[in-house]
Amino acid sequence: MTSHTDAIDARDVANLRHVRDLFAHADPVPGDLAERMKFAITVHALHAEVAELMDSALLTTRGAETKVEPTPTESVTFAAASMSLMVSVGPMSTEESDDRVRVDGWVTTPGARVEAVTNEGSSSVVSDANGRFVLDDLPHGPVHFVVTDPANQDVRPVITPTIQV
């Protein structure tokens, strides 16, 4: 009999591999878990306020029997206690950019910094005096927005749920 302090051997490794395969089959890790965890960590790290998606028809859930693919969103409104954000998604003006989109938006805080976080990284812009902004050349796919008010450092950032563009 070996002590619990002895190194694991090949038989232990094989048993652990079988346990991993069992759980991978019986209860697989959701495909979007990593993205959801990064979002949760970002919210916690920023002590941010999370905006609510105003149209629940745009939400999709992961089904047990079938995989539900989200449909691309054209226009969406988010609301939080400190601000509201509306974004509309459209194609880029050039024809060679079929895989890229343009986001036109409006935020209730003039001069707010709006950052779009995508799989390729992030892009940010400052809204004008009316709260309008444009984010060009974003990739199709998941995106969430982080809105901060540079003029008021005491206001927490607002983070939106991830949507498909």
MODELLER restraints for C-alpha pairs under 7 A, 6 or more apart:
rsr = mdl.restraints
at = mdl.atoms
rsr.add(forms.Gaussian(group=physical.xy_distance, feature=features.Distance(at['CA:47:A'], at['CA:156:A']), mean=6.82, stdev=0.5))
rsr.add(forms.Gaussian(group=physical.xy_distance, feature=features.Distance(at['CA:48:A'], at['CA:156:A']), mean=5.35, stdev=0.5))
rsr.add(forms.Gaussian(group=physical.xy_distance, feature=features.Distance(at['CA:48:A'], at['CA:157:A']), mean=4.93, stdev=0.5))
rsr.add(forms.Gaussian(group=physical.xy_distance, feature=features.Distance(at['CA:48:A'], at['CA:158:A']), mean=5.55, stdev=0.5))
rsr.add(forms.Gaussian(group=physical.xy_distance, feature=features.Distance(at['CA:48:A'], at['CA:159:A']), mean=6.60, stdev=0.5))
rsr.add(forms.Gaussian(group=physical.xy_distance, feature=features.Distance(at['CA:49:A'], at['CA:156:A']), mean=6.39, stdev=0.5))
rsr.add(forms.Gaussian(group=physical.xy_distance, feature=features.Distance(at['CA:49:A'], at['CA:157:A']), mean=6.17, stdev=0.5))
rsr.add(forms.Gaussian(group=physical.xy_distance, feature=features.Distance(at['CA:49:A'], at['CA:158:A']), mean=4.73, stdev=0.5))
rsr.add(forms.Gaussian(group=physical.xy_distance, feature=features.Distance(at['CA:49:A'], at['CA:159:A']), mean=6.27, stdev=0.5))
rsr.add(forms.Gaussian(group=physical.xy_distance, feature=features.Distance(at['CA:50:A'], at['CA:80:A']), mean=6.70, stdev=0.5))
rsr.add(forms.Gaussian(group=physical.xy_distance, feature=features.Distance(at['CA:50:A'], at['CA:158:A']), mean=5.54, stdev=0.5))
rsr.add(forms.Gaussian(group=physical.xy_distance, feature=features.Distance(at['CA:50:A'], at['CA:159:A']), mean=4.87, stdev=0.5))
rsr.add(forms.Gaussian(group=physical.xy_distance, feature=features.Distance(at['CA:50:A'], at['CA:160:A']), mean=5.79, stdev=0.5))
rsr.add(forms.Gaussian(group=physical.xy_distance, feature=features.Distance(at['CA:51:A'], at['CA:78:A']), mean=5.69, stdev=0.5))
rsr.add(forms.Gaussian(group=physical.xy_distance, feature=features.Distance(at['CA:51:A'], at['CA:79:A']), mean=5.15, stdev=0.5))
rsr.add(forms.Gaussian(group=physical.xy_distance, feature=features.Distance(at['CA:51:A'], at['CA:80:A']), mean=4.45, stdev=0.5))
rsr.add(forms.Gaussian(group=physical.xy_distance, feature=features.Distance(at['CA:51:A'], at['CA:158:A']), mean=6.22, stdev=0.5))
rsr.add(forms.Gaussian(group=physical.xy_distance, feature=features.Distance(at['CA:51:A'], at['CA:159:A']), mean=5.86, stdev=0.5))
rsr.add(forms.Gaussian(group=physical.xy_distance, feature=features.Distance(at['CA:51:A'], at['CA:160:A']), mean=4.85, stdev=0.5))
rsr.add(forms.Gaussian(group=physical.xy_distance, feature=features.Distance(at['CA:52:A'], at['CA:78:A']), mean=5.31, stdev=0.5))
rsr.add(forms.Gaussian(group=physical.xy_distance, feature=features.Distance(at['CA:52:A'], at['CA:79:A']), mean=5.22, stdev=0.5))
rsr.add(forms.Gaussian(group=physical.xy_distance, feature=features.Distance(at['CA:52:A'], at['CA:80:A']), mean=6.19, stdev=0.5))
rsr.add(forms.Gaussian(group=physical.xy_distance, feature=features.Distance(at['CA:52:A'], at['CA:160:A']), mean=6.86, stdev=0.5))
rsr.add(forms.Gaussian(group=physical.xy_distance, feature=features.Distance(at['CA:53:A'], at['CA:77:A']), mean=6.29, stdev=0.5))
rsr.add(forms.Gaussian(group=physical.xy_distance, feature=features.Distance(at['CA:53:A'], at['CA:78:A']), mean=4.67, stdev=0.5))
rsr.add(forms.Gaussian(group=physical.xy_distance, feature=features.Distance(at['CA:53:A'], at['CA:79:A']), mean=6.70, stdev=0.5))
rsr.add(forms.Gaussian(group=physical.xy_distance, feature=features.Distance(at['CA:54:A'], at['CA:77:A']), mean=5.65, stdev=0.5))
rsr.add(forms.Gaussian(group=physical.xy_distance, feature=features.Distance(at['CA:54:A'], at['CA:78:A']), mean=5.55, stdev=0.5))
rsr.add(forms.Gaussian(group=physical.xy_distance, feature=features.Distance(at['CA:54:A'], at['CA:79:A']), mean=6.68, stdev=0.5))
rsr.add(forms.Gaussian(group=physical.xy_distance, feature=features.Distance(at['CA:60:A'], at['CA:68:A']), mean=6.95, stdev=0.5))
rsr.add(forms.Gaussian(group=physical.xy_distance, feature=features.Distance(at['CA:60:A'], at['CA:70:A']), mean=6.08, stdev=0.5))
rsr.add(forms.Gaussian(group=physical.xy_distance, feature=features.Distance(at['CA:61:A'], at['CA:68:A']), mean=6.72, stdev=0.5))
rsr.add(forms.Gaussian(group=physical.xy_distance, feature=features.Distance(at['CA:62:A'], at['CA:68:A']), mean=5.80, stdev=0.5))
rsr.add(forms.Gaussian(group=physical.xy_distance, feature=features.Distance(at['CA:70:A'], at['CA:164:A']), mean=6.81, stdev=0.5))
rsr.add(forms.Gaussian(group=physical.xy_distance, feature=features.Distance(at['CA:71:A'], at['CA:164:A']), mean=6.86, stdev=0.5))
rsr.add(forms.Gaussian(group=physical.xy_distance, feature=features.Distance(at['CA:72:A'], at['CA:164:A']), mean=5.05, stdev=0.5))
rsr.add(forms.Gaussian(group=physical.xy_distance, feature=features.Distance(at['CA:72:A'], at['CA:165:A']), mean=5.07, stdev=0.5))
rsr.add(forms.Gaussian(group=physical.xy_distance, feature=features.Distance(at['CA:73:A'], at['CA:164:A']), mean=5.80, stdev=0.5))
rsr.add(forms.Gaussian(group=physical.xy_distance, feature=features.Distance(at['CA:73:A'], at['CA:165:A']), mean=5.43, stdev=0.5))
rsr.add(forms.Gaussian(group=physical.xy_distance, feature=features.Distance(at['CA:74:A'], at['CA:88:A']), mean=5.53, stdev=0.5))
rsr.add(forms.Gaussian(group=physical.xy_distance, feature=features.Distance(at['CA:74:A'], at['CA:89:A']), mean=4.84, stdev=0.5))
rsr.add(forms.Gaussian(group=physical.xy_distance, feature=features.Distance(at['CA:74:A'], at['CA:90:A']), mean=6.93, stdev=0.5))
rsr.add(forms.Gaussian(group=physical.xy_distance, feature=features.Distance(at['CA:75:A'], at['CA:87:A']), mean=5.61, stdev=0.5))
rsr.add(forms.Gaussian(group=physical.xy_distance, feature=features.Distance(at['CA:75:A'], at['CA:88:A']), mean=4.14, stdev=0.5))
rsr.add(forms.Gaussian(group=physical.xy_distance, feature=features.Distance(at['CA:75:A'], at['CA:89:A']), mean=6.11, stdev=0.5))
rsr.add(forms.Gaussian(group=physical.xy_distance, feature=features.Distance(at['CA:76:A'], at['CA:86:A']), mean=5.73, stdev=0.5))
rsr.add(forms.Gaussian(group=physical.xy_distance, feature=features.Distance(at['CA:76:A'], at['CA:87:A']), mean=5.49, stdev=0.5))
rsr.add(forms.Gaussian(group=physical.xy_distance, feature=features.Distance(at['CA:76:A'], at['CA:88:A']), mean=6.53, stdev=0.5))
rsr.add(forms.Gaussian(group=physical.xy_distance, feature=features.Distance(at['CA:77:A'], at['CA:85:A']), mean=5.72, stdev=0.5))
rsr.add(forms.Gaussian(group=physical.xy_distance, feature=features.Distance(at['CA:77:A'], at['CA:86:A']), mean=4.25, stdev=0.5))
rsr.add(forms.Gaussian(group=physical.xy_distance, feature=features.Distance(at['CA:77:A'], at['CA:87:A']), mean=6.48, stdev=0.5))
rsr.add(forms.Gaussian(group=physical.xy_distance, feature=features.Distance(at['CA:78:A'], at['CA:84:A']), mean=5.67, stdev=0.5))
rsr.add(forms.Gaussian(group=physical.xy_distance, feature=features.Distance(at['CA:78:A'], at['CA:85:A']), mean=5.12, stdev=0.5))
rsr.add(forms.Gaussian(group=physical.xy_distance, feature=features.Distance(at['CA:78:A'], at['CA:86:A']), mean=6.23, stdev=0.5))
rsr.add(forms.Gaussian(group=physical.xy_distance, feature=features.Distance(at['CA:78:A'], at['CA:160:A']), mean=6.90, stdev=0.5))
rsr.add(forms.Gaussian(group=physical.xy_distance, feature=features.Distance(at['CA:79:A'], at['CA:85:A']), mean=6.40, stdev=0.5))
rsr.add(forms.Gaussian(group=physical.xy_distance, feature=features.Distance(at['CA:83:A'], at['CA:108:A']), mean=5.61, stdev=0.5))
rsr.add(forms.Gaussian(group=physical.xy_distance, feature=features.Distance(at['CA:83:A'], at['CA:109:A']), mean=6.62, stdev=0.5))
rsr.add(forms.Gaussian(group=physical.xy_distance, feature=features.Distance(at['CA:84:A'], at['CA:107:A']), mean=5.76, stdev=0.5))
rsr.add(forms.Gaussian(group=physical.xy_distance, feature=features.Distance(at['CA:84:A'], at['CA:108:A']), mean=5.54, stdev=0.5))
rsr.add(forms.Gaussian(group=physical.xy_distance, feature=features.Distance(at['CA:85:A'], at['CA:106:A']), mean=5.84, stdev=0.5))
rsr.add(forms.Gaussian(group=physical.xy_distance, feature=features.Distance(at['CA:85:A'], at['CA:107:A']), mean=4.48, stdev=0.5))
rsr.add(forms.Gaussian(group=physical.xy_distance, feature=features.Distance(at['CA:85:A'], at['CA:108:A']), mean=6.70, stdev=0.5))
rsr.add(forms.Gaussian(group=physical.xy_distance, feature=features.Distance(at['CA:86:A'], at['CA:105:A']), mean=5.48, stdev=0.5))
rsr.add(forms.Gaussian(group=physical.xy_distance, feature=features.Distance(at['CA:86:A'], at['CA:106:A']), mean=5.30, stdev=0.5))
rsr.add(forms.Gaussian(group=physical.xy_distance, feature=features.Distance(at['CA:86:A'], at['CA:107:A']), mean=6.47, stdev=0.5))
rsr.add(forms.Gaussian(group=physical.xy_distance, feature=features.Distance(at['CA:87:A'], at['CA:103:A']), mean=6.37, stdev=0.5))
rsr.add(forms.Gaussian(group=physical.xy_distance, feature=features.Distance(at['CA:87:A'], at['CA:104:A']), mean=5.75, stdev=0.5))
rsr.add(forms.Gaussian(group=physical.xy_distance, feature=features.Distance(at['CA:87:A'], at['CA:105:A']), mean=4.23, stdev=0.5))
rsr.add(forms.Gaussian(group=physical.xy_distance, feature=features.Distance(at['CA:87:A'], at['CA:106:A']), mean=6.58, stdev=0.5))
rsr.add(forms.Gaussian(group=physical.xy_distance, feature=features.Distance(at['CA:88:A'], at['CA:103:A']), mean=5.64, stdev=0.5))
rsr.add(forms.Gaussian(group=physical.xy_distance, feature=features.Distance(at['CA:88:A'], at['CA:104:A']), mean=5.27, stdev=0.5))
rsr.add(forms.Gaussian(group=physical.xy_distance, feature=features.Distance(at['CA:88:A'], at['CA:105:A']), mean=6.12, stdev=0.5))
rsr.add(forms.Gaussian(group=physical.xy_distance, feature=features.Distance(at['CA:89:A'], at['CA:101:A']), mean=6.64, stdev=0.5))
rsr.add(forms.Gaussian(group=physical.xy_distance, feature=features.Distance(at['CA:89:A'], at['CA:102:A']), mean=5.82, stdev=0.5))
rsr.add(forms.Gaussian(group=physical.xy_distance, feature=features.Distance(at['CA:89:A'], at['CA:103:A']), mean=4.67, stdev=0.5))
rsr.add(forms.Gaussian(group=physical.xy_distance, feature=features.Distance(at['CA:89:A'], at['CA:104:A']), mean=6.50, stdev=0.5))
rsr.add(forms.Gaussian(group=physical.xy_distance, feature=features.Distance(at['CA:89:A'], at['CA:165:A']), mean=6.65, stdev=0.5))
rsr.add(forms.Gaussian(group=physical.xy_distance, feature=features.Distance(at['CA:90:A'], at['CA:101:A']), mean=5.73, stdev=0.5))
rsr.add(forms.Gaussian(group=physical.xy_distance, feature=features.Distance(at['CA:90:A'], at['CA:102:A']), mean=5.29, stdev=0.5))
rsr.add(forms.Gaussian(group=physical.xy_distance, feature=features.Distance(at['CA:90:A'], at['CA:103:A']), mean=6.45, stdev=0.5))
rsr.add(forms.Gaussian(group=physical.xy_distance, feature=features.Distance(at['CA:91:A'], at['CA:100:A']), mean=6.83, stdev=0.5))
rsr.add(forms.Gaussian(group=physical.xy_distance, feature=features.Distance(at['CA:91:A'], at['CA:101:A']), mean=4.69, stdev=0.5))
rsr.add(forms.Gaussian(group=physical.xy_distance, feature=features.Distance(at['CA:91:A'], at['CA:102:A']), mean=5.75, stdev=0.5))
rsr.add(forms.Gaussian(group=physical.xy_distance, feature=features.Distance(at['CA:92:A'], at['CA:100:A']), mean=6.29, stdev=0.5))
rsr.add(forms.Gaussian(group=physical.xy_distance, feature=features.Distance(at['CA:92:A'], at['CA:101:A']), mean=5.15, stdev=0.5))
rsr.add(forms.Gaussian(group=physical.xy_distance, feature=features.Distance(at['CA:92:A'], at['CA:102:A']), mean=5.38, stdev=0.5))
rsr.add(forms.Gaussian(group=physical.xy_distance, feature=features.Distance(at['CA:92:A'], at['CA:137:A']), mean=6.90, stdev=0.5))
rsr.add(forms.Gaussian(group=physical.xy_distance, feature=features.Distance(at['CA:99:A'], at['CA:139:A']), mean=6.19, stdev=0.5))
rsr.add(forms.Gaussian(group=physical.xy_distance, feature=features.Distance(at['CA:99:A'], at['CA:140:A']), mean=6.02, stdev=0.5))
rsr.add(forms.Gaussian(group=physical.xy_distance, feature=features.Distance(at['CA:100:A'], at['CA:137:A']), mean=5.37, stdev=0.5))
rsr.add(forms.Gaussian(group=physical.xy_distance, feature=features.Distance(at['CA:100:A'], at['CA:138:A']), mean=5.33, stdev=0.5))
rsr.add(forms.Gaussian(group=physical.xy_distance, feature=features.Distance(at['CA:100:A'], at['CA:139:A']), mean=4.59, stdev=0.5))
rsr.add(forms.Gaussian(group=physical.xy_distance, feature=features.Distance(at['CA:100:A'], at['CA:140:A']), mean=5.82, stdev=0.5))
rsr.add(forms.Gaussian(group=physical.xy_distance, feature=features.Distance(at['CA:101:A'], at['CA:136:A']), mean=6.71, stdev=0.5))
rsr.add(forms.Gaussian(group=physical.xy_distance, feature=features.Distance(at['CA:101:A'], at['CA:137:A']), mean=5.61, stdev=0.5))
rsr.add(forms.Gaussian(group=physical.xy_distance, feature=features.Distance(at['CA:101:A'], at['CA:138:A']), mean=5.17, stdev=0.5))
rsr.add(forms.Gaussian(group=physical.xy_distance, feature=features.Distance(at['CA:101:A'], at['CA:139:A']), mean=6.12, stdev=0.5))
rsr.add(forms.Gaussian(group=physical.xy_distance, feature=features.Distance(at['CA:101:A'], at['CA:140:A']), mean=6.46, stdev=0.5))
rsr.add(forms.Gaussian(group=physical.xy_distance, feature=features.Distance(at['CA:102:A'], at['CA:135:A']), mean=5.85, stdev=0.5))
rsr.add(forms.Gaussian(group=physical.xy_distance, feature=features.Distance(at['CA:102:A'], at['CA:136:A']), mean=4.56, stdev=0.5))
rsr.add(forms.Gaussian(group=physical.xy_distance, feature=features.Distance(at['CA:102:A'], at['CA:137:A']), mean=5.89, stdev=0.5))
rsr.add(forms.Gaussian(group=physical.xy_distance, feature=features.Distance(at['CA:102:A'], at['CA:138:A']), mean=6.33, stdev=0.5))
rsr.add(forms.Gaussian(group=physical.xy_distance, feature=features.Distance(at['CA:103:A'], at['CA:134:A']), mean=5.69, stdev=0.5))
rsr.add(forms.Gaussian(group=physical.xy_distance, feature=features.Distance(at['CA:103:A'], at['CA:135:A']), mean=5.05, stdev=0.5))
rsr.add(forms.Gaussian(group=physical.xy_distance, feature=features.Distance(at['CA:103:A'], at['CA:136:A']), mean=6.38, stdev=0.5))
rsr.add(forms.Gaussian(group=physical.xy_distance, feature=features.Distance(at['CA:104:A'], at['CA:133:A']), mean=6.03, stdev=0.5))
rsr.add(forms.Gaussian(group=physical.xy_distance, feature=features.Distance(at['CA:104:A'], at['CA:134:A']), mean=4.58, stdev=0.5))
rsr.add(forms.Gaussian(group=physical.xy_distance, feature=features.Distance(at['CA:104:A'], at['CA:135:A']), mean=6.53, stdev=0.5))
rsr.add(forms.Gaussian(group=physical.xy_distance, feature=features.Distance(at['CA:105:A'], at['CA:132:A']), mean=5.70, stdev=0.5))
rsr.add(forms.Gaussian(group=physical.xy_distance, feature=features.Distance(at['CA:105:A'], at['CA:133:A']), mean=5.26, stdev=0.5))
rsr.add(forms.Gaussian(group=physical.xy_distance, feature=features.Distance(at['CA:105:A'], at['CA:134:A']), mean=6.20, stdev=0.5))
rsr.add(forms.Gaussian(group=physical.xy_distance, feature=features.Distance(at['CA:106:A'], at['CA:131:A']), mean=5.18, stdev=0.5))
rsr.add(forms.Gaussian(group=physical.xy_distance, feature=features.Distance(at['CA:106:A'], at['CA:132:A']), mean=4.37, stdev=0.5))
rsr.add(forms.Gaussian(group=physical.xy_distance, feature=features.Distance(at['CA:106:A'], at['CA:133:A']), mean=6.19, stdev=0.5))
rsr.add(forms.Gaussian(group=physical.xy_distance, feature=features.Distance(at['CA:107:A'], at['CA:131:A']), mean=4.84, stdev=0.5))
rsr.add(forms.Gaussian(group=physical.xy_distance, feature=features.Distance(at['CA:107:A'], at['CA:132:A']), mean=6.49, stdev=0.5))
rsr.add(forms.Gaussian(group=physical.xy_distance, feature=features.Distance(at['CA:108:A'], at['CA:131:A']), mean=5.85, stdev=0.5))
rsr.add(forms.Gaussian(group=physical.xy_distance, feature=features.Distance(at['CA:109:A'], at['CA:131:A']), mean=5.86, stdev=0.5))
rsr.add(forms.Gaussian(group=physical.xy_distance, feature=features.Distance(at['CA:110:A'], at['CA:127:A']), mean=5.95, stdev=0.5))
rsr.add(forms.Gaussian(group=physical.xy_distance, feature=features.Distance(at['CA:110:A'], at['CA:128:A']), mean=5.91, stdev=0.5))
rsr.add(forms.Gaussian(group=physical.xy_distance, feature=features.Distance(at['CA:110:A'], at['CA:129:A']), mean=4.88, stdev=0.5))
rsr.add(forms.Gaussian(group=physical.xy_distance, feature=features.Distance(at['CA:110:A'], at['CA:130:A']), mean=5.61, stdev=0.5))
rsr.add(forms.Gaussian(group=physical.xy_distance, feature=features.Distance(at['CA:110:A'], at['CA:131:A']), mean=4.26, stdev=0.5))
rsr.add(forms.Gaussian(group=physical.xy_distance, feature=features.Distance(at['CA:111:A'], at['CA:126:A']), mean=5.70, stdev=0.5))
rsr.add(forms.Gaussian(group=physical.xy_distance, feature=features.Distance(at['CA:111:A'], at['CA:127:A']), mean=4.82, stdev=0.5))
rsr.add(forms.Gaussian(group=physical.xy_distance, feature=features.Distance(at['CA:111:A'], at['CA:128:A']), mean=5.54, stdev=0.5))
rsr.add(forms.Gaussian(group=physical.xy_distance, feature=features.Distance(at['CA:111:A'], at['CA:129:A']), mean=6.08, stdev=0.5))
rsr.add(forms.Gaussian(group=physical.xy_distance, feature=features.Distance(at['CA:111:A'], at['CA:131:A']), mean=6.54, stdev=0.5))
rsr.add(forms.Gaussian(group=physical.xy_distance, feature=features.Distance(at['CA:112:A'], at['CA:126:A']), mean=5.52, stdev=0.5))
rsr.add(forms.Gaussian(group=physical.xy_distance, feature=features.Distance(at['CA:112:A'], at['CA:127:A']), mean=5.39, stdev=0.5))
rsr.add(forms.Gaussian(group=physical.xy_distance, feature=features.Distance(at['CA:112:A'], at['CA:147:A']), mean=6.56, stdev=0.5))
rsr.add(forms.Gaussian(group=physical.xy_distance, feature=features.Distance(at['CA:112:A'], at['CA:148:A']), mean=5.71, stdev=0.5))
rsr.add(forms.Gaussian(group=physical.xy_distance, feature=features.Distance(at['CA:112:A'], at['CA:149:A']), mean=4.66, stdev=0.5))
rsr.add(forms.Gaussian(group=physical.xy_distance, feature=features.Distance(at['CA:112:A'], at['CA:150:A']), mean=6.53, stdev=0.5))
rsr.add(forms.Gaussian(group=physical.xy_distance, feature=features.Distance(at['CA:113:A'], at['CA:124:A']), mean=6.77, stdev=0.5))
rsr.add(forms.Gaussian(group=physical.xy_distance, feature=features.Distance(at['CA:113:A'], at['CA:125:A']), mean=5.73, stdev=0.5))
rsr.add(forms.Gaussian(group=physical.xy_distance, feature=features.Distance(at['CA:113:A'], at['CA:126:A']), mean=4.36, stdev=0.5))
rsr.add(forms.Gaussian(group=physical.xy_distance, feature=features.Distance(at['CA:113:A'], at['CA:127:A']), mean=6.41, stdev=0.5))
rsr.add(forms.Gaussian(group=physical.xy_distance, feature=features.Distance(at['CA:113:A'], at['CA:147:A']), mean=5.65, stdev=0.5))
rsr.add(forms.Gaussian(group=physical.xy_distance, feature=features.Distance(at['CA:113:A'], at['CA:148:A']), mean=5.22, stdev=0.5))
rsr.add(forms.Gaussian(group=physical.xy_distance, feature=features.Distance(at['CA:113:A'], at['CA:149:A']), mean=6.15, stdev=0.5))
rsr.add(forms.Gaussian(group=physical.xy_distance, feature=features.Distance(at['CA:113:A'], at['CA:150:A']), mean=6.86, stdev=0.5))
rsr.add(forms.Gaussian(group=physical.xy_distance, feature=features.Distance(at['CA:114:A'], at['CA:124:A']), mean=5.47, stdev=0.5))
rsr.add(forms.Gaussian(group=physical.xy_distance, feature=features.Distance(at['CA:114:A'], at['CA:125:A']), mean=5.48, stdev=0.5))
rsr.add(forms.Gaussian(group=physical.xy_distance, feature=features.Distance(at['CA:114:A'], at['CA:126:A']), mean=6.08, stdev=0.5))
rsr.add(forms.Gaussian(group=physical.xy_distance, feature=features.Distance(at['CA:114:A'], at['CA:145:A']), mean=6.68, stdev=0.5))
rsr.add(forms.Gaussian(group=physical.xy_distance, feature=features.Distance(at['CA:114:A'], at['CA:146:A']), mean=5.89, stdev=0.5))
rsr.add(forms.Gaussian(group=physical.xy_distance, feature=features.Distance(at['CA:114:A'], at['CA:147:A']), mean=4.65, stdev=0.5))
rsr.add(forms.Gaussian(group=physical.xy_distance, feature=features.Distance(at['CA:114:A'], at['CA:148:A']), mean=6.71, stdev=0.5))
rsr.add(forms.Gaussian(group=physical.xy_distance, feature=features.Distance(at['CA:115:A'], at['CA:122:A']), mean=6.53, stdev=0.5))
rsr.add(forms.Gaussian(group=physical.xy_distance, feature=features.Distance(at['CA:115:A'], at['CA:123:A']), mean=5.56, stdev=0.5))
rsr.add(forms.Gaussian(group=physical.xy_distance, feature=features.Distance(at['CA:115:A'], at['CA:124:A']), mean=4.03, stdev=0.5))
rsr.add(forms.Gaussian(group=physical.xy_distance, feature=features.Distance(at['CA:115:A'], at['CA:125:A']), mean=6.53, stdev=0.5))
rsr.add(forms.Gaussian(group=physical.xy_distance, feature=features.Distance(at['CA:115:A'], at['CA:145:A']), mean=5.46, stdev=0.5))
rsr.add(forms.Gaussian(group=physical.xy_distance, feature=features.Distance(at['CA:115:A'], at['CA:146:A']), mean=5.09, stdev=0.5))
rsr.add(forms.Gaussian(group=physical.xy_distance, feature=features.Distance(at['CA:115:A'], at['CA:147:A']), mean=6.36, stdev=0.5))
rsr.add(forms.Gaussian(group=physical.xy_distance, feature=features.Distance(at['CA:116:A'], at['CA:122:A']), mean=5.44, stdev=0.5))
rsr.add(forms.Gaussian(group=physical.xy_distance, feature=features.Distance(at['CA:116:A'], at['CA:123:A']), mean=5.32, stdev=0.5))
rsr.add(forms.Gaussian(group=physical.xy_distance, feature=features.Distance(at['CA:116:A'], at['CA:124:A']), mean=6.13, stdev=0.5))
rsr.add(forms.Gaussian(group=physical.xy_distance, feature=features.Distance(at['CA:116:A'], at['CA:143:A']), mean=6.39, stdev=0.5))
rsr.add(forms.Gaussian(group=physical.xy_distance, feature=features.Distance(at['CA:116:A'], at['CA:144:A']), mean=5.86, stdev=0.5))
rsr.add(forms.Gaussian(group=physical.xy_distance, feature=features.Distance(at['CA:116:A'], at['CA:145:A']), mean=4.65, stdev=0.5))
rsr.add(forms.Gaussian(group=physical.xy_distance, feature=features.Distance(at['CA:116:A'], at['CA:146:A']), mean=6.64, stdev=0.5))
rsr.add(forms.Gaussian(group=physical.xy_distance, feature=features.Distance(at['CA:117:A'], at['CA:123:A']), mean=6.69, stdev=0.5))
rsr.add(forms.Gaussian(group=physical.xy_distance, feature=features.Distance(at['CA:117:A'], at['CA:143:A']), mean=5.48, stdev=0.5))
rsr.add(forms.Gaussian(group=physical.xy_distance, feature=features.Distance(at['CA:117:A'], at['CA:144:A']), mean=5.44, stdev=0.5))
rsr.add(forms.Gaussian(group=physical.xy_distance, feature=features.Distance(at['CA:117:A'], at['CA:145:A']), mean=6.13, stdev=0.5))
rsr.add(forms.Gaussian(group=physical.xy_distance, feature=features.Distance(at['CA:118:A'], at['CA:142:A']), mean=6.12, stdev=0.5))
rsr.add(forms.Gaussian(group=physical.xy_distance, feature=features.Distance(at['CA:118:A'], at['CA:143:A']), mean=4.74, stdev=0.5))
rsr.add(forms.Gaussian(group=physical.xy_distance, feature=features.Distance(at['CA:125:A'], at['CA:133:A']), mean=6.92, stdev=0.5))
rsr.add(forms.Gaussian(group=physical.xy_distance, feature=features.Distance(at['CA:125:A'], at['CA:135:A']), mean=6.91, stdev=0.5))
rsr.add(forms.Gaussian(group=physical.xy_distance, feature=features.Distance(at['CA:126:A'], at['CA:133:A']), mean=6.81, stdev=0.5))
rsr.add(forms.Gaussian(group=physical.xy_distance, feature=features.Distance(at['CA:127:A'], at['CA:133:A']), mean=4.73, stdev=0.5))
rsr.add(forms.Gaussian(group=physical.xy_distance, feature=features.Distance(at['CA:140:A'], at['CA:165:A']), mean=5.23, stdev=0.5))
rsr.add(forms.Gaussian(group=physical.xy_distance, feature=features.Distance(at['CA:141:A'], at['CA:164:A']), mean=5.09, stdev=0.5))
rsr.add(forms.Gaussian(group=physical.xy_distance, feature=features.Distance(at['CA:141:A'], at['CA:165:A']), mean=5.31, stdev=0.5))
rsr.add(forms.Gaussian(group=physical.xy_distance, feature=features.Distance(at['CA:142:A'], at['CA:162:A']), mean=6.07, stdev=0.5))
rsr.add(forms.Gaussian(group=physical.xy_distance, feature=features.Distance(at['CA:142:A'], at['CA:163:A']), mean=5.42, stdev=0.5))
rsr.add(forms.Gaussian(group=physical.xy_distance, feature=features.Distance(at['CA:142:A'], at['CA:164:A']), mean=4.46, stdev=0.5))
rsr.add(forms.Gaussian(group=physical.xy_distance, feature=features.Distance(at['CA:142:A'], at['CA:165:A']), mean=6.36, stdev=0.5))
rsr.add(forms.Gaussian(group=physical.xy_distance, feature=features.Distance(at['CA:143:A'], at['CA:162:A']), mean=5.28, stdev=0.5))
rsr.add(forms.Gaussian(group=physical.xy_distance, feature=features.Distance(at['CA:143:A'], at['CA:163:A']), mean=5.52, stdev=0.5))
rsr.add(forms.Gaussian(group=physical.xy_distance, feature=features.Distance(at['CA:143:A'], at['CA:164:A']), mean=6.28, stdev=0.5))
rsr.add(forms.Gaussian(group=physical.xy_distance, feature=features.Distance(at['CA:144:A'], at['CA:160:A']), mean=5.59, stdev=0.5))
rsr.add(forms.Gaussian(group=physical.xy_distance, feature=features.Distance(at['CA:144:A'], at['CA:161:A']), mean=5.84, stdev=0.5))
rsr.add(forms.Gaussian(group=physical.xy_distance, feature=features.Distance(at['CA:144:A'], at['CA:162:A']), mean=4.43, stdev=0.5))
rsr.add(forms.Gaussian(group=physical.xy_distance, feature=features.Distance(at['CA:144:A'], at['CA:163:A']), mean=6.36, stdev=0.5))
rsr.add(forms.Gaussian(group=physical.xy_distance, feature=features.Distance(at['CA:145:A'], at['CA:159:A']), mean=5.73, stdev=0.5))
rsr.add(forms.Gaussian(group=physical.xy_distance, feature=features.Distance(at['CA:145:A'], at['CA:160:A']), mean=5.37, stdev=0.5))
rsr.add(forms.Gaussian(group=physical.xy_distance, feature=features.Distance(at['CA:146:A'], at['CA:157:A']), mean=6.67, stdev=0.5))
rsr.add(forms.Gaussian(group=physical.xy_distance, feature=features.Distance(at['CA:146:A'], at['CA:158:A']), mean=5.64, stdev=0.5))
rsr.add(forms.Gaussian(group=physical.xy_distance, feature=features.Distance(at['CA:146:A'], at['CA:159:A']), mean=4.53, stdev=0.5))
rsr.add(forms.Gaussian(group=physical.xy_distance, feature=features.Distance(at['CA:146:A'], at['CA:160:A']), mean=6.63, stdev=0.5))
rsr.add(forms.Gaussian(group=physical.xy_distance, feature=features.Distance(at['CA:147:A'], at['CA:157:A']), mean=5.59, stdev=0.5))
rsr.add(forms.Gaussian(group=physical.xy_distance, feature=features.Distance(at['CA:147:A'], at['CA:158:A']), mean=5.09, stdev=0.5))
rsr.add(forms.Gaussian(group=physical.xy_distance, feature=features.Distance(at['CA:147:A'], at['CA:159:A']), mean=6.47, stdev=0.5))
rsr.add(forms.Gaussian(group=physical.xy_distance, feature=features.Distance(at['CA:148:A'], at['CA:157:A']), mean=4.68, stdev=0.5))
rsr.add(forms.Gaussian(group=physical.xy_distance, feature=features.Distance(at['CA:148:A'], at['CA:158:A']), mean=6.58, stdev=0.5))
rsr.add(forms.Gaussian(group=physical.xy_distance, feature=features.Distance(at['CA:149:A'], at['CA:155:A']), mean=6.95, stdev=0.5))
